Amino acid sequence: MDGIQQLCCNFGGLEHVEESPPPFPNSFNMAFWSHCIGGWMEIAKGRMLSLRTQKRWEDLFEPECENFLDQPERFTPERCARALHAKLTTGKADWSSF
């Protein structure tokens, strides 16, 4: 299983929610910190991310290519997994490439 497949499997248990705020504990919505990639990283770590970490990962947490707060439905778990994979392998979350 390659990295993208593994990330998709890891995000596969999440349910994409378009309502706001997300009502379910295992939901995924980029418009809400507690339910976006950063929030899930905090859950995995068991503690809050430092401001330094948030700044270093800002391109993943807050995509500049689109107004993600107005269109959270475009940020599916699979697309976010691809952005995370890009960030981990290249250092940049290139949202525009997928």
ZIGIPE-V338053 format. One record per backbone hydrogen bond with DSSP energy under -1.0 kcal/mol. NH is the residue of the N-H (numbers start at 0). CO is the residue of the C=O. Records with the same first field share a line. If there is no record, write none. Layout:
BEGIN
NH=CO / CO
END
This chain:
BEGIN
5=1
6=2
7=3
8=4
9=5
10=6
11=7
13=10
14=25
16=27
26=23
27=14
28=34
31=28
34=31
35=32
39=35
40=36
41=37
42=38
43=39
44=40
45=41
46=41
53=49
54=50
55=51
56=52
57=54
59=56
60=56
61=57
67=65
69=66
73=70
74=71
75=73
79=75
80=76
81=77
82=78
83=79
84=80
85=81
86=82
87=83
88=84
89=85
90=86
93=91
94=92
96=93
97=94
END
